[in-house]
Amino acid sequence: MTTIGGCYVCKRTFSFVPESVTVVTIDPETGLPPGMTVLGTFREPTPEALARAVAEPICPECVGRATQLLESSAPRFETWHNPDKG
């Protein structure tokens, strides 16, 4: 059965099948995945954080962008060339 809901990342509304959509588990008290700190580091999540965490859907476009970011190599910064100096 198809459901309509909002993407947790981009907040756009999209239709999805709940059994097959990509989800991220979020602790509603912190707005972060259980075990993640506001500094972006990880720690062992508390049992309370795991108990109150809810699964939030992610739209296919956001999943695709995340996959593309993971698959891309490190950014390359070419040497800057000043055209005035030839």
Stockholm file with secondary structure:
# STOCKHOLM 1.0

chainA/1-86         MTTIGGCYVCKRTFSFVPESVTVVTIDPETGLPPGMTVLGTFREPTPEALARAVAEPICPECVGRATQLLESSAPRFETWHNPDKG
#=GR chainA/1-86 SS CCEEEECTTTCCEEEECTTTSEEEEEBTTTTBCTTBCTTSCBCCCCHHHHHHCEEEEECHHHHHHHHHHHHSCCCCCCCCCCGGGC
#=GC SS_cons        CCEEEECTTTCCEEEECTTTSEEEEEBTTTTBCTTBCTTSCBCCCCHHHHHHCEEEEECHHHHHHHHHHHHSCCCCCCCCCCGGGC
//
